[in-house]
Amino acid sequence: MRQSILIGLVIIGSLTGLTWYFSALADLFSDFVALTYEQNFLALLPKTVTLLLYTYSGIHFLRKKTNLL
């Protein structure tokens, strides 16, 4: 019983993280297409760095814990 609750929480946490990641990525692309950062590209830097670090961390985790990559 305890293990199934833990697995459920891990799945919910993973789905929440993926939802956040894809919504942030969609927001970045929509801002870029709408030329929001045409005048000030430094405002784009924090979002881009955050998404790149998150992506790198996910790939690193997959390589370390699984044989998928």
PQR file of N, CA, C, O and H, with PARSE charges and radii, in Angstrom:
ATOM      1  N   MET A   1       0.831  -1.197   0.000 -0.4000 1.5000
ATOM      2  CA  MET A   1       0.000   0.000   0.000 -0.0000 2.0000
ATOM      3  C   MET A   1       0.874   1.259   0.000  0.5500 1.7000
ATOM      4  O   MET A   1       0.622   2.210  -0.740 -0.5500 1.4000
ATOM      5  N   ARG A   2       1.898   1.237   0.843 -0.4000 1.5000
ATOM      6  CA  ARG A   2       2.760   2.403   0.945 -0.0000 2.0000
ATOM      7  C   ARG A   2       3.544   2.625  -0.343  0.5500 1.7000
ATOM      8  O   ARG A   2       3.758   3.765  -0.756 -0.5500 1.4000
ATOM      9  H   ARG A   2       2.103   0.465   1.444  0.4000 1.0000
ATOM     10  N   GLN A   3       3.973   1.532  -0.978 -0.4000 1.5000
ATOM     11  CA  GLN A   3       4.732   1.635  -2.209 -0.0000 2.0000
ATOM     12  C   GLN A   3       3.861   2.159  -3.352  0.5500 1.7000
ATOM     13  O   GLN A   3       4.340   2.927  -4.186 -0.5500 1.4000
ATOM     14  H   GLN A   3       3.799   0.606  -0.642  0.4000 1.0000
ATOM     15  N   SER A   4       2.616   1.762  -3.400 -0.4000 1.5000
ATOM     16  CA  SER A   4       1.736   2.242  -4.466 -0.0000 2.0000
ATOM     17  C   SER A   4       1.458   3.739  -4.314  0.5500 1.7000
ATOM     18  O   SER A   4       1.326   4.445  -5.314 -0.5500 1.4000
ATOM     19  H   SER A   4       2.227   1.138  -2.722  0.4000 1.0000
ATOM     20  N   ILE A   5       1.368   4.227  -3.085 -0.4000 1.5000
ATOM     21  CA  ILE A   5       1.200   5.666  -2.860 -0.0000 2.0000
ATOM     22  C   ILE A   5       2.437   6.412  -3.318  0.5500 1.7000
ATOM     23  O   ILE A   5       2.329   7.466  -3.944 -0.5500 1.4000
ATOM     24  H   ILE A   5       1.475   3.654  -2.272  0.4000 1.0000
ATOM     25  N   LEU A   6       3.607   5.881  -3.014 -0.4000 1.5000
ATOM     26  CA  LEU A   6       4.857   6.506  -3.430 -0.0000 2.0000
ATOM     27  C   LEU A   6       4.970   6.536  -4.952  0.5500 1.7000
ATOM     28  O   LEU A   6       5.371   7.551  -5.522 -0.5500 1.4000
ATOM     29  H   LEU A   6       3.694   5.025  -2.505  0.4000 1.0000
ATOM     30  N   ILE A   7       4.625   5.450  -5.606 -0.4000 1.5000
ATOM     31  CA  ILE A   7       4.663   5.402  -7.069 -0.0000 2.0000
ATOM     32  C   ILE A   7       3.678   6.416  -7.655  0.5500 1.7000
ATOM     33  O   ILE A   7       3.994   7.093  -8.633 -0.5500 1.4000
ATOM     34  H   ILE A   7       4.299   4.625  -5.143  0.4000 1.0000
ATOM     35  N   GLY A   8       2.505   6.520  -7.071 -0.4000 1.5000
ATOM     36  CA  GLY A   8       1.524   7.502  -7.534 -0.0000 2.0000
ATOM     37  C   GLY A   8       2.024   8.927  -7.387  0.5500 1.7000
ATOM     38  O   GLY A   8       1.832   9.752  -8.280 -0.5500 1.4000
ATOM     39  H   GLY A   8       2.248   5.969  -6.277  0.4000 1.0000
ATOM     40  N   LEU A   9       2.669   9.219  -6.259 -0.4000 1.5000
ATOM     41  CA  LEU A   9       3.217  10.556  -6.053 -0.0000 2.0000
ATOM     42  C   LEU A   9       4.347  10.860  -7.026  0.5500 1.7000
ATOM     43  O   LEU A   9       4.465  11.989  -7.500 -0.5500 1.4000
ATOM     44  H   LEU A   9       2.826   8.548  -5.534  0.4000 1.0000
ATOM     45  N   VAL A  10       5.171   9.877  -7.328 -0.4000 1.5000
ATOM     46  CA  VAL A  10       6.251  10.065  -8.298 -0.0000 2.0000
ATOM     47  C   VAL A  10       5.678  10.331  -9.688  0.5500 1.7000
ATOM     48  O   VAL A  10       6.176  11.197 -10.407 -0.5500 1.4000
ATOM     49  H   VAL A  10       5.075   8.960  -6.943  0.4000 1.0000
ATOM     50  N   ILE A  11       4.656   9.606 -10.063 -0.4000 1.5000
ATOM     51  CA  ILE A  11       4.019   9.809 -11.372 -0.0000 2.0000
ATOM     52  C   ILE A  11       3.381  11.192 -11.450  0.5500 1.7000
ATOM     53  O   ILE A  11       3.529  11.887 -12.455 -0.5500 1.4000
ATOM     54  H   ILE A  11       4.251   8.903  -9.479  0.4000 1.0000
ATOM     55  N   ILE A  12       2.679  11.592 -10.406 -0.4000 1.5000
ATOM     56  CA  ILE A  12       2.050  12.912 -10.380 -0.0000 2.0000
ATOM     57  C   ILE A  12       3.112  14.013 -10.432  0.5500 1.7000
ATOM     58  O   ILE A  12       2.942  15.007 -11.138 -0.5500 1.4000
ATOM     59  H   ILE A  12       2.559  11.027  -9.589  0.4000 1.0000
ATOM     60  N   GLY A  13       4.197  13.838  -9.690 -0.4000 1.5000
ATOM     61  CA  GLY A  13       5.279  14.810  -9.725 -0.0000 2.0000
ATOM     62  C   GLY A  13       5.941  14.894 -11.087  0.5500 1.7000
ATOM     63  O   GLY A  13       6.276  15.983 -11.555 -0.5500 1.4000
ATOM     64  H   GLY A  13       4.335  13.031  -9.116  0.4000 1.0000
ATOM     65  N   SER A  14       6.129  13.753 -11.723 -0.4000 1.5000
ATOM     66  CA  SER A  14       6.729  13.739 -13.060 -0.0000 2.0000
ATOM     67  C   SER A  14       5.836  14.426 -14.079  0.5500 1.7000
ATOM     68  O   SER A  14       6.310  15.210 -14.900 -0.5500 1.4000
ATOM     69  H   SER A  14       5.858  12.869 -11.343  0.4000 1.0000
ATOM     70  N   LEU A  15       4.551  14.132 -14.026 -0.4000 1.5000
ATOM     71  CA  LEU A  15       3.621  14.769 -14.960 -0.0000 2.0000
ATOM     72  C   LEU A  15       3.527  16.275 -14.720  0.5500 1.7000
ATOM     73  O   LEU A  15       3.405  17.054 -15.665 -0.5500 1.4000
ATOM     74  H   LEU A  15       4.166  13.495 -13.359  0.4000 1.0000
ATOM     75  N   THR A  16       3.585  16.676 -13.463 -0.4000 1.5000
ATOM     76  CA  THR A  16       3.571  18.104 -13.150 -0.0000 2.0000
ATOM     77  C   THR A  16       4.819  18.788 -13.695  0.5500 1.7000
ATOM     78  O   THR A  16       4.737  19.877 -14.264 -0.5500 1.4000
ATOM     79  H   THR A  16       3.685  16.044 -12.694  0.4000 1.0000
ATOM     80  N   GLY A  17       5.976  18.150 -13.521 -0.4000 1.5000
ATOM     81  CA  GLY A  17       7.221  18.703 -14.041 -0.0000 2.0000
ATOM     82  C   GLY A  17       7.215  18.793 -15.555  0.5500 1.7000
ATOM     83  O   GLY A  17       7.655  19.795 -16.119 -0.5500 1.4000
ATOM     84  H   GLY A  17       6.043  17.266 -13.059  0.4000 1.0000
ATOM     85  N   LEU A  18       6.723  17.758 -16.218 -0.4000 1.5000
ATOM     86  CA  LEU A  18       6.646  17.798 -17.678 -0.0000 2.0000
ATOM     87  C   LEU A  18       5.673  18.866 -18.167  0.5500 1.7000
ATOM     88  O   LEU A  18       5.932  19.532 -19.169 -0.5500 1.4000
ATOM     89  H   LEU A  18       6.366  16.944 -15.760  0.4000 1.0000
ATOM     90  N   THR A  19       4.564  19.031 -17.465 -0.4000 1.5000
ATOM     91  CA  THR A  19       3.604  20.070 -17.825 -0.0000 2.0000
ATOM     92  C   THR A  19       4.234  21.448 -17.699  0.5500 1.7000
ATOM     93  O   THR A  19       4.073  22.288 -18.584 -0.5500 1.4000
ATOM     94  H   THR A  19       4.354  18.490 -16.651  0.4000 1.0000
ATOM     95  N   TRP A  20       4.958  21.686 -16.598 -0.4000 1.5000
ATOM     96  CA  TRP A  20       5.645  22.961 -16.407 -0.0000 2.0000
ATOM     97  C   TRP A  20       6.675  23.182 -17.506  0.5500 1.7000
ATOM     98  O   TRP A  20       6.762  24.277 -18.061 -0.5500 1.4000
ATOM     99  H   TRP A  20       5.089  21.003 -15.879  0.4000 1.0000
ATOM    100  N   TYR A  21       7.451  22.158 -17.825 -0.4000 1.5000
ATOM    101  CA  TYR A  21       8.502  22.280 -18.821 -0.0000 2.0000
ATOM    102  C   TYR A  21       7.925  22.628 -20.191  0.5500 1.7000
ATOM    103  O   TYR A  21       8.403  23.553 -20.848 -0.5500 1.4000
ATOM    104  H   TYR A  21       7.380  21.268 -17.374  0.4000 1.0000
ATOM    105  N   PHE A  22       6.907  21.898 -20.625 -0.4000 1.5000
ATOM    106  CA  PHE A  22       6.347  22.150 -21.949 -0.0000 2.0000
ATOM    107  C   PHE A  22       5.599  23.478 -22.012  0.5500 1.7000
ATOM    108  O   PHE A  22       5.591  24.124 -23.060 -0.5500 1.4000
ATOM    109  H   PHE A  22       6.519  21.146 -20.092  0.4000 1.0000
ATOM    110  N   SER A  23       4.977  23.896 -20.924 -0.4000 1.5000
ATOM    111  CA  SER A  23       4.319  25.207 -20.942 -0.0000 2.0000
ATOM    112  C   SER A  23       5.350  26.330 -20.979  0.5500 1.7000
ATOM    113  O   SER A  23       5.133  27.341 -21.647 -0.5500 1.4000
ATOM    114  H   SER A  23       4.984  23.372 -20.073  0.4000 1.0000
ATOM    115  N   ALA A  24       6.468  26.171 -20.273 -0.4000 1.5000
ATOM    116  CA  ALA A  24       7.534  27.174 -20.331 -0.0000 2.0000
ATOM    117  C   ALA A  24       8.168  27.212 -21.715  0.5500 1.7000
ATOM    118  O   ALA A  24       8.494  28.283 -22.225 -0.5500 1.4000
ATOM    119  H   ALA A  24       6.645  25.350 -19.730  0.4000 1.0000
ATOM    120  N   LEU A  25       8.342  26.041 -22.320 -0.4000 1.5000
ATOM    121  CA  LEU A  25       8.899  25.983 -23.670 -0.0000 2.0000
ATOM    122  C   LEU A  25       7.955  26.626 -24.679  0.5500 1.7000
ATOM    123  O   LEU A  25       8.404  27.362 -25.558 -0.5500 1.4000
ATOM    124  H   LEU A  25       8.077  25.170 -21.906  0.4000 1.0000
ATOM    125  N   ALA A  26       6.673  26.365 -24.570 -0.4000 1.5000
ATOM    126  CA  ALA A  26       5.681  26.971 -25.462 -0.0000 2.0000
ATOM    127  C   ALA A  26       5.637  28.486 -25.261  0.5500 1.7000
ATOM    128  O   ALA A  26       5.500  29.236 -26.228 -0.5500 1.4000
ATOM    129  H   ALA A  26       6.308  25.767 -23.856  0.4000 1.0000
ATOM    130  N   ASP A  27       5.752  28.936 -24.020 -0.4000 1.5000
ATOM    131  CA  ASP A  27       5.762  30.368 -23.734 -0.0000 2.0000
ATOM    132  C   ASP A  27       6.995  31.029 -24.349  0.5500 1.7000
ATOM    133  O   ASP A  27       6.902  32.120 -24.913 -0.5500 1.4000
ATOM    134  H   ASP A  27       5.863  28.327 -23.235  0.4000 1.0000
ATOM    135  N   LEU A  28       8.141  30.373 -24.241 -0.4000 1.5000
ATOM    136  CA  LEU A  28       9.363  30.914 -24.823 -0.0000 2.0000
ATOM    137  C   LEU A  28       9.238  31.035 -26.342  0.5500 1.7000
ATOM    138  O   LEU A  28       9.597  32.063 -26.915 -0.5500 1.4000
ATOM    139  H   LEU A  28       8.217  29.487 -23.783  0.4000 1.0000
ATOM    140  N   PHE A  29       8.730  29.989 -26.993 -0.4000 1.5000
ATOM    141  CA  PHE A  29       8.576  30.035 -28.441 -0.0000 2.0000
ATOM    142  C   PHE A  29       7.551  31.075 -28.880  0.5500 1.7000
ATOM    143  O   PHE A  29       7.759  31.768 -29.876 -0.5500 1.4000
ATOM    144  H   PHE A  29       8.438  29.154 -26.527  0.4000 1.0000
ATOM    145  N   SER A  30       6.456  31.187 -28.152 -0.4000 1.5000
ATOM    146  CA  SER A  30       5.445  32.177 -28.539 -0.0000 2.0000
ATOM    147  C   SER A  30       5.975  33.599 -28.361  0.5500 1.7000
ATOM    148  O   SER A  30       5.688  34.472 -29.180 -0.5500 1.4000
ATOM    149  H   SER A  30       6.287  30.623 -27.343  0.4000 1.0000
ATOM    150  N   ASP A  31       6.743  33.838 -27.303 -0.4000 1.5000
ATOM    151  CA  ASP A  31       7.347  35.157 -27.121 -0.0000 2.0000
ATOM    152  C   ASP A  31       8.380  35.440 -28.207  0.5500 1.7000
ATOM    153  O   ASP A  31       8.491  36.570 -28.685 -0.5500 1.4000
ATOM    154  H   ASP A  31       6.976  33.129 -26.638  0.4000 1.0000
ATOM    155  N   PHE A  32       9.124  34.428 -28.591 -0.4000 1.5000
ATOM    156  CA  PHE A  32      10.136  34.606 -29.626 -0.0000 2.0000
ATOM    157  C   PHE A  32       9.494  34.877 -30.985  0.5500 1.7000
ATOM    158  O   PHE A  32       9.969  35.729 -31.735 -0.5500 1.4000
ATOM    159  H   PHE A  32       9.034  33.511 -28.203  0.4000 1.0000
ATOM    160  N   VAL A  33       8.426  34.162 -31.303 -0.4000 1.5000
ATOM    161  CA  VAL A  33       7.725  34.359 -32.577 -0.0000 2.0000
ATOM    162  C   VAL A  33       7.039  35.724 -32.601  0.5500 1.7000
ATOM    163  O   VAL A  33       6.992  36.370 -33.647 -0.5500 1.4000
ATOM    164  H   VAL A  33       8.041  33.470 -30.693  0.4000 1.0000
ATOM    165  N   ALA A  34       6.513  36.165 -31.472 -0.4000 1.5000
ATOM    166  CA  ALA A  34       5.829  37.453 -31.400 -0.0000 2.0000
ATOM    167  C   ALA A  34       6.802  38.620 -31.324  0.5500 1.7000
ATOM    168  O   ALA A  34       6.383  39.772 -31.208 -0.5500 1.4000
ATOM    169  H   ALA A  34       6.551  35.640 -30.622  0.4000 1.0000
ATOM    170  N   LEU A  35       8.103  38.329 -31.389 -0.4000 1.5000
ATOM    171  CA  LEU A  35       9.166  39.343 -31.329 -0.0000 2.0000
ATOM    172  C   LEU A  35       9.116  40.168 -30.048  0.5500 1.7000
ATOM    173  O   LEU A  35       9.400  41.366 -30.063 -0.5500 1.4000
ATOM    174  H   LEU A  35       8.444  37.394 -31.484  0.4000 1.0000
ATOM    175  N   THR A  36       8.758  39.531 -28.949 -0.4000 1.5000
ATOM    176  CA  THR A  36       8.717  40.206 -27.657 -0.0000 2.0000
ATOM    177  C   THR A  36      10.111  40.664 -27.235  0.5500 1.7000
ATOM    178  O   THR A  36      10.263  41.701 -26.589 -0.5500 1.4000
ATOM    179  H   THR A  36       8.528  38.558 -28.936  0.4000 1.0000
ATOM    180  N   TYR A  37      11.111  39.895 -27.599 -0.4000 1.5000
ATOM    181  CA  TYR A  37      12.477  40.188 -27.161 -0.0000 2.0000
ATOM    182  C   TYR A  37      13.309  40.824 -28.269  0.5500 1.7000
ATOM    183  O   TYR A  37      14.535  40.714 -28.267 -0.5500 1.4000
ATOM    184  H   TYR A  37      10.987  39.053 -28.123  0.4000 1.0000
ATOM    185  N   GLU A  38      12.649  41.488 -29.213 -0.4000 1.5000
ATOM    186  CA  GLU A  38      13.370  42.087 -30.332 -0.0000 2.0000
ATOM    187  C   GLU A  38      14.304  43.197 -29.867  0.5500 1.7000
ATOM    188  O   GLU A  38      15.416  43.323 -30.379 -0.5500 1.4000
ATOM    189  H   GLU A  38      11.653  41.578 -29.215  0.4000 1.0000
ATOM    190  N   GLN A  39      13.873  43.990 -28.917 -0.4000 1.5000
ATOM    191  CA  GLN A  39      14.688  45.105 -28.438 -0.0000 2.0000
ATOM    192  C   GLN A  39      15.677  44.698 -27.353  0.5500 1.7000
ATOM    193  O   GLN A  39      16.770  45.258 -27.272 -0.5500 1.4000
ATOM    194  H   GLN A  39      12.969  43.887 -28.501  0.4000 1.0000
ATOM    195  N   ASN A  40      15.307  43.729 -26.516 -0.4000 1.5000
ATOM    196  CA  ASN A  40      16.133  43.384 -25.371 -0.0000 2.0000
ATOM    197  C   ASN A  40      16.310  41.866 -25.297  0.5500 1.7000
ATOM    198  O   ASN A  40      15.485  41.165 -24.710 -0.5500 1.4000
ATOM    199  H   ASN A  40      14.419  43.274 -26.581  0.4000 1.0000
ATOM    200  N   PHE A  41      17.383  41.371 -25.891 -0.4000 1.5000
ATOM    201  CA  PHE A  41      17.631  39.939 -25.876 -0.0000 2.0000
ATOM    202  C   PHE A  41      18.113  39.444 -24.516  0.5500 1.7000
ATOM    203  O   PHE A  41      18.034  38.246 -24.242 -0.5500 1.4000
ATOM    204  H   PHE A  41      18.053  41.941 -26.367  0.4000 1.0000
ATOM    205  N   LEU A  42      18.612  40.336 -23.655 -0.4000 1.5000
ATOM    206  CA  LEU A  42      19.063  39.913 -22.326 -0.0000 2.0000
ATOM    207  C   LEU A  42      17.894  39.468 -21.452  0.5500 1.7000
ATOM    208  O   LEU A  42      18.086  38.695 -20.514 -0.5500 1.4000
ATOM    209  H   LEU A  42      18.677  41.308 -23.878  0.4000 1.0000
ATOM    210  N   ALA A  43      16.698  39.942 -21.746 -0.4000 1.5000
ATOM    211  CA  ALA A  43      15.523  39.503 -20.997 -0.0000 2.0000
ATOM    212  C   ALA A  43      15.176  38.050 -21.326  0.5500 1.7000
ATOM    213  O   ALA A  43      14.516  37.371 -20.540 -0.5500 1.4000
ATOM    214  H   ALA A  43      16.542  40.571 -22.508  0.4000 1.0000
ATOM    215  N   LEU A  44      15.620  37.582 -22.480 -0.4000 1.5000
ATOM    216  CA  LEU A  44      15.374  36.203 -22.904 -0.0000 2.0000
ATOM    217  C   LEU A  44      16.329  35.226 -22.226  0.5500 1.7000
ATOM    218  O   LEU A  44      16.028  34.037 -22.120 -0.5500 1.4000
ATOM    219  H   LEU A  44      16.157  38.133 -23.119  0.4000 1.0000
ATOM    220  N   LEU A  45      17.460  35.713 -21.774 -0.4000 1.5000
ATOM    221  CA  LEU A  45      18.511  34.854 -21.234 -0.0000 2.0000
ATOM    222  C   LEU A  45      18.087  33.997 -20.041  0.5500 1.7000
ATOM    223  O   LEU A  45      18.376  32.800 -20.059 -0.5500 1.4000
ATOM    224  H   LEU A  45      17.704  36.679 -21.860  0.4000 1.0000
ATOM    225  N   PRO A  46      17.426  34.517 -19.008 -0.5600 1.5000
ATOM    226  CA  PRO A  46      17.058  33.657 -17.869  0.2800 2.0000
ATOM    227  C   PRO A  46      16.142  32.494 -18.241  0.5500 1.7000
ATOM    228  O   PRO A  46      16.324  31.379 -17.751 -0.5500 1.4000
ATOM    229  N   LYS A  47      15.158  32.746 -19.105 -0.4000 1.5000
ATOM    230  CA  LYS A  47      14.258  31.667 -19.525 -0.0000 2.0000
ATOM    231  C   LYS A  47      15.013  30.602 -20.304  0.5500 1.7000
ATOM    232  O   LYS A  47      14.821  29.406 -20.083 -0.5500 1.4000
ATOM    233  H   LYS A  47      15.009  33.652 -19.503  0.4000 1.0000
ATOM    234  N   THR A  48      15.867  31.038 -21.210 -0.4000 1.5000
ATOM    235  CA  THR A  48      16.610  30.099 -22.041 -0.0000 2.0000
ATOM    236  C   THR A  48      17.567  29.261 -21.207  0.5500 1.7000
ATOM    237  O   THR A  48      17.643  28.045 -21.385 -0.5500 1.4000
ATOM    238  H   THR A  48      16.024  32.009 -21.390  0.4000 1.0000
ATOM    239  N   VAL A  49      18.292  29.893 -20.307 -0.4000 1.5000
ATOM    240  CA  VAL A  49      19.248  29.173 -19.462 -0.0000 2.0000
ATOM    241  C   VAL A  49      18.520  28.180 -18.563  0.5500 1.7000
ATOM    242  O   VAL A  49      18.983  27.054 -18.380 -0.5500 1.4000
ATOM    243  H   VAL A  49      18.231  30.881 -20.163  0.4000 1.0000
ATOM    244  N   THR A  50      17.393  28.584 -18.007 -0.4000 1.5000
ATOM    245  CA  THR A  50      16.626  27.688 -17.142 -0.0000 2.0000
ATOM    246  C   THR A  50      16.150  26.457 -17.905  0.5500 1.7000
ATOM    247  O   THR A  50      16.273  25.335 -17.413 -0.5500 1.4000
ATOM    248  H   THR A  50      17.017  29.498 -18.155  0.4000 1.0000
ATOM    249  N   LEU A  51      15.611  26.660 -19.097 -0.4000 1.5000
ATOM    250  CA  LEU A  51      15.132  25.523 -19.889 -0.0000 2.0000
ATOM    251  C   LEU A  51      16.284  24.622 -20.337  0.5500 1.7000
ATOM    252  O   LEU A  51      16.140  23.399 -20.357 -0.5500 1.4000
ATOM    253  H   LEU A  51      15.511  27.572 -19.496  0.4000 1.0000
ATOM    254  N   LEU A  52      17.415  25.209 -20.693 -0.4000 1.5000
ATOM    255  CA  LEU A  52      18.560  24.398 -21.098 -0.0000 2.0000
ATOM    256  C   LEU A  52      19.106  23.576 -19.929  0.5500 1.7000
ATOM    257  O   LEU A  52      19.460  22.410 -20.105 -0.5500 1.4000
ATOM    258  H   LEU A  52      17.532  26.202 -20.677  0.4000 1.0000
ATOM    259  N   LEU A  53      19.177  24.170 -18.744 -0.4000 1.5000
ATOM    260  CA  LEU A  53      19.642  23.430 -17.565 -0.0000 2.0000
ATOM    261  C   LEU A  53      18.678  22.307 -17.204  0.5500 1.7000
ATOM    262  O   LEU A  53      19.107  21.213 -16.838 -0.5500 1.4000
ATOM    263  H   LEU A  53      18.890  25.117 -18.600  0.4000 1.0000
ATOM    264  N   TYR A  54      17.390  22.569 -17.305 -0.4000 1.5000
ATOM    265  CA  TYR A  54      16.393  21.549 -17.006 -0.0000 2.0000
ATOM    266  C   TYR A  54      16.482  20.401 -18.005  0.5500 1.7000
ATOM    267  O   TYR A  54      16.379  19.233 -17.631 -0.5500 1.4000
ATOM    268  H   TYR A  54      17.041  23.457 -17.602  0.4000 1.0000
ATOM    269  N   THR A  55      16.673  20.741 -19.274 -0.4000 1.5000
ATOM    270  CA  THR A  55      16.814  19.719 -20.310 -0.0000 2.0000
ATOM    271  C   THR A  55      18.076  18.896 -20.086  0.5500 1.7000
ATOM    272  O   THR A  55      18.042  17.669 -20.178 -0.5500 1.4000
ATOM    273  H   THR A  55      16.757  21.690 -19.577  0.4000 1.0000
ATOM    274  N   TYR A  56      19.189  19.564 -19.792 -0.4000 1.5000
ATOM    275  CA  TYR A  56      20.441  18.860 -19.537 -0.0000 2.0000
ATOM    276  C   TYR A  56      20.301  17.933 -18.333  0.5500 1.7000
ATOM    277  O   TYR A  56      20.778  16.799 -18.362 -0.5500 1.4000
ATOM    278  H   TYR A  56      19.217  20.561 -19.717  0.4000 1.0000
ATOM    279  N   SER A  57      19.650  18.409 -17.281 -0.4000 1.5000
ATOM    280  CA  SER A  57      19.473  17.592 -16.081 -0.0000 2.0000
ATOM    281  C   SER A  57      18.628  16.359 -16.377  0.5500 1.7000
ATOM    282  O   SER A  57      18.922  15.271 -15.881 -0.5500 1.4000
ATOM    283  H   SER A  57      19.261  19.331 -17.257  0.4000 1.0000
ATOM    284  N   GLY A  58      17.587  16.521 -17.178 -0.4000 1.5000
ATOM    285  CA  GLY A  58      16.747  15.381 -17.545 -0.0000 2.0000
ATOM    286  C   GLY A  58      17.495  14.349 -18.369  0.5500 1.7000
ATOM    287  O   GLY A  58      17.357  13.149 -18.133 -0.5500 1.4000
ATOM    288  H   GLY A  58      17.349  17.405 -17.581  0.4000 1.0000
ATOM    289  N   ILE A  59      18.282  14.800 -19.329 -0.4000 1.5000
ATOM    290  CA  ILE A  59      19.060  13.873 -20.150 -0.0000 2.0000
ATOM    291  C   ILE A  59      20.125  13.180 -19.311  0.5500 1.7000
ATOM    292  O   ILE A  59      20.358  11.981 -19.464 -0.5500 1.4000
ATOM    293  H   ILE A  59      18.394  15.775 -19.521  0.4000 1.0000
ATOM    294  N   HIS A  60      20.768  13.928 -18.430 -0.4000 1.5000
ATOM    295  CA  HIS A  60      21.777  13.339 -17.550 -0.0000 2.0000
ATOM    296  C   HIS A  60      21.155  12.279 -16.639  0.5500 1.7000
ATOM    297  O   HIS A  60      21.745  11.219 -16.431 -0.5500 1.4000
ATOM    298  H   HIS A  60      20.579  14.902 -18.306  0.4000 1.0000
ATOM    299  N   PHE A  61      19.984  12.556 -16.102 -0.4000 1.5000
ATOM    300  CA  PHE A  61      19.297  11.596 -15.251 -0.0000 2.0000
ATOM    301  C   PHE A  61      18.951  10.329 -16.031  0.5500 1.7000
ATOM    302  O   PHE A  61      19.154   9.219 -15.539 -0.5500 1.4000
ATOM    303  H   PHE A  61      19.505  13.417 -16.271  0.4000 1.0000
ATOM    304  N   LEU A  62      18.428  10.497 -17.253 -0.4000 1.5000
ATOM    305  CA  LEU A  62      18.077   9.330 -18.059 -0.0000 2.0000
ATOM    306  C   LEU A  62      19.300   8.469 -18.384  0.5500 1.7000
ATOM    307  O   LEU A  62      19.230   7.241 -18.349 -0.5500 1.4000
ATOM    308  H   LEU A  62      18.264  11.399 -17.653  0.4000 1.0000
ATOM    309  N   ARG A  63      20.403   9.115 -18.697 -0.4000 1.5000
ATOM    310  CA  ARG A  63      21.624   8.344 -19.000 -0.0000 2.0000
ATOM    311  C   ARG A  63      22.143   7.611 -17.777  0.5500 1.7000
ATOM    312  O   ARG A  63      22.644   6.491 -17.878 -0.5500 1.4000
ATOM    313  H   ARG A  63      20.459  10.113 -18.726  0.4000 1.0000
ATOM    314  N   LYS A  64      22.020   8.247 -16.622 -0.4000 1.5000
ATOM    315  CA  LYS A  64      22.557   7.650 -15.397 -0.0000 2.0000
ATOM    316  C   LYS A  64      21.673   6.517 -14.871  0.5500 1.7000
ATOM    317  O   LYS A  64      22.190   5.492 -14.427 -0.5500 1.4000
ATOM    318  H   LYS A  64      21.613   9.157 -16.540  0.4000 1.0000
ATOM    319  N   LYS A  65      20.372   6.684 -14.914 -0.4000 1.5000
ATOM    320  CA  LYS A  65      19.453   5.737 -14.288 -0.0000 2.0000
ATOM    321  C   LYS A  65      18.879   4.679 -15.215  0.5500 1.7000
ATOM    322  O   LYS A  65      18.413   3.638 -14.752 -0.5500 1.4000
ATOM    323  H   LYS A  65      19.952   7.517 -15.275  0.4000 1.0000
ATOM    324  N   THR A  66      18.907   4.935 -16.531 -0.4000 1.5000
ATOM    325  CA  THR A  66      18.333   3.988 -17.472 -0.0000 2.0000
ATOM    326  C   THR A  66      19.324   3.732 -18.602  0.5500 1.7000
ATOM    327  O   THR A  66      20.377   4.363 -18.682 -0.5500 1.4000
ATOM    328  H   THR A  66      19.286   5.781 -16.906  0.4000 1.0000
ATOM    329  N   ASN A  67      18.970   2.810 -19.457 -0.4000 1.5000
ATOM    330  CA  ASN A  67      19.774   2.530 -20.630 -0.0000 2.0000
ATOM    331  C   ASN A  67      19.101   3.046 -21.894  0.5500 1.7000
ATOM    332  O   ASN A  67      19.317   2.508 -22.980 -0.5500 1.4000
ATOM    333  H   ASN A  67      18.114   2.297 -19.392  0.4000 1.0000
ATOM    334  N   LEU A  68      18.290   4.084 -21.755 -0.4000 1.5000
ATOM    335  CA  LEU A  68      17.551   4.593 -22.908 -0.0000 2.0000
ATOM    336  C   LEU A  68      18.421   5.406 -23.849  0.5500 1.7000
ATOM    337  O   LEU A  68      18.250   5.329 -25.065 -0.5500 1.4000
ATOM    338  H   LEU A  68      18.115   4.521 -20.872  0.4000 1.0000
ATOM    339  N   LEU A  69      19.332   6.169 -23.322 -0.4000 1.5000
ATOM    340  CA  LEU A  69      20.164   7.035 -24.163 -0.0000 2.0000
ATOM    341  C   LEU A  69      21.604   6.618 -24.106  0.5500 1.7000
ATOM    342  O   LEU A  69      22.451   7.234 -24.753 -0.5500 1.4000
ATOM    343  H   LEU A  69      19.471   6.232 -22.333  0.4000 1.0000
TER
END
